[in-house]
Amino acid sequence: MAEQLDMSQKAFSKIENNESSLSVEKLQRIAELLEINVSDFFENNGKHIYNNIETQRKGGNSFVINQAEKAMELYEKLVAEKDARILSNEKLIIELTKKTEGLELQLKLSKKH
C-alpha cells in the first residue's frame, strides 16, 4: 500500500499507528485503491473499515486503519473551512452587488445630465 501511495513504508506505518496525520489527498488515494468512497470510512454499514483496528484486503495488500477519529476530525475541519469560504463568498457577492448598483445609479445620473 505504501508503494501505491508513493510513500515510504516507514511513513505509511506512522499513519497506521496514528503517529502521523493523513492528508486529504492520501485519504482519497487510499479510497481509490480500496475501490470505496471516502465517505465509507465514516459510515458504519458493515462494508468496510471504521473503527480502531480492522483490516481490509485488496489485491494482496493488507491495509490497517486506526485513524477513524483523525479522519473524522479532518472531515469536520474541511466542512468548517468550506462553510467559512461560502460565507466569505456570500459577503463578497453582497459587496459586489452593492457596488454594481451604485455604478448603475451613477451611470443613469450621468446620462440625465
C-alpha positions as CSV (number, residue, x, y, z in Angstrom):
1,M,0.0,0.0,0.0
2,A,2.8,2.4,0.9
3,E,4.3,1.9,-2.6
4,Q,1.0,2.6,-4.2
5,L,0.7,5.8,-2.2
6,D,4.2,6.8,-3.3
7,M,5.5,7.0,0.2
8,S,8.0,5.0,2.3
9,Q,6.9,2.1,4.4
10,K,8.1,3.9,7.5
11,A,5.9,6.9,6.7
12,F,2.9,4.7,6.0
13,S,3.5,2.8,9.2
14,K,3.3,6.1,11.1
15,I,-0.1,6.7,9.6
16,E,-1.2,3.2,10.5
17,N,0.0,3.7,14.1
18,N,-1.6,7.1,14.5
19,E,1.7,8.8,14.8
20,S,1.3,10.9,11.7
21,S,-1.6,12.8,10.1
22,L,-3.3,11.6,7.0
23,S,-3.8,14.2,4.2
24,V,-7.0,14.5,2.3
25,E,-5.2,13.6,-0.9
26,K,-3.8,10.4,0.7
27,L,-7.2,9.5,2.2
28,Q,-8.7,9.9,-1.3
29,R,-6.0,7.8,-2.9
30,I,-6.5,5.1,-0.2
31,A,-10.2,5.0,-1.0
32,E,-9.4,4.7,-4.7
33,L,-7.0,1.8,-4.1
34,L,-9.6,0.1,-2.0
35,E,-12.3,0.9,-4.5
36,I,-14.5,2.6,-2.0
37,N,-15.8,6.1,-1.4
38,V,-14.1,8.3,1.2
39,S,-17.5,8.5,2.9
40,D,-17.3,4.8,3.6
41,F,-14.6,5.5,6.2
42,F,-17.1,7.4,8.2
43,E,-20.3,5.3,7.8
44,N,-20.9,2.3,9.9
45,N,-22.7,0.0,7.5
46,G,-20.5,-3.1,8.0
47,K,-19.0,-2.9,4.5
48,H,-15.6,-1.5,5.2
49,I,-13.1,-0.2,7.8
50,Y,-14.4,2.1,10.5
51,N,-13.1,1.5,14.0
52,N,-9.6,1.4,15.5
53,I,-8.0,-1.7,14.1
54,E,-9.8,-3.6,11.4
55,T,-8.4,-4.9,8.1
56,Q,-9.5,-4.5,4.5
57,R,-7.7,-6.7,2.0
58,K,-7.4,-5.7,-1.6
59,G,-5.1,-7.2,-4.3
60,G,-2.9,-9.0,-1.7
61,N,-2.4,-5.8,0.3
62,S,-3.3,-5.6,3.9
63,F,-4.3,-2.2,5.0
64,V,-5.0,-1.3,8.6
65,I,-6.7,1.9,9.5
66,N,-6.6,3.0,13.1
67,Q,-7.3,6.6,12.3
68,A,-11.1,6.8,12.2
69,E,-11.1,9.6,14.7
70,K,-8.4,11.6,12.9
71,A,-10.2,11.1,9.6
72,M,-13.5,12.4,11.2
73,E,-11.7,15.4,12.6
74,L,-10.2,16.1,9.2
75,Y,-13.6,15.8,7.6
76,E,-15.1,18.2,10.1
77,K,-12.3,20.6,9.6
78,L,-12.8,20.5,5.8
79,V,-16.5,21.1,6.2
80,A,-15.9,24.1,8.5
81,E,-13.4,25.5,6.0
82,K,-15.9,25.1,3.2
83,D,-18.6,26.8,5.3
84,A,-16.3,29.7,6.0
85,R,-15.5,30.0,2.3
86,I,-19.1,30.0,1.4
87,L,-19.8,32.7,4.0
88,S,-16.9,34.8,2.7
89,N,-18.2,34.4,-0.9
90,E,-21.7,35.4,0.1
91,K,-20.3,38.6,1.7
92,L,-18.3,39.3,-1.4
93,I,-21.4,38.8,-3.6
94,I,-23.3,41.3,-1.4
95,E,-20.5,43.8,-1.6
96,L,-20.1,43.5,-5.4
97,T,-23.9,43.7,-5.8
98,K,-24.0,47.0,-3.9
99,K,-21.1,48.4,-5.9
100,T,-22.8,47.3,-9.1
101,E,-26.0,49.0,-8.1
102,G,-24.0,52.2,-7.2
103,L,-22.3,52.2,-10.5
104,E,-25.6,51.7,-12.3
105,L,-27.1,54.6,-10.5
106,Q,-24.1,56.8,-11.3
107,L,-24.5,55.8,-15.0
108,K,-28.2,56.7,-15.0
109,L,-27.5,60.1,-13.4
110,S,-24.7,60.9,-15.8
111,K,-27.0,60.1,-18.8
112,K,-29.6,62.6,-17.4
113,H,-27.0,65.4,-17.3
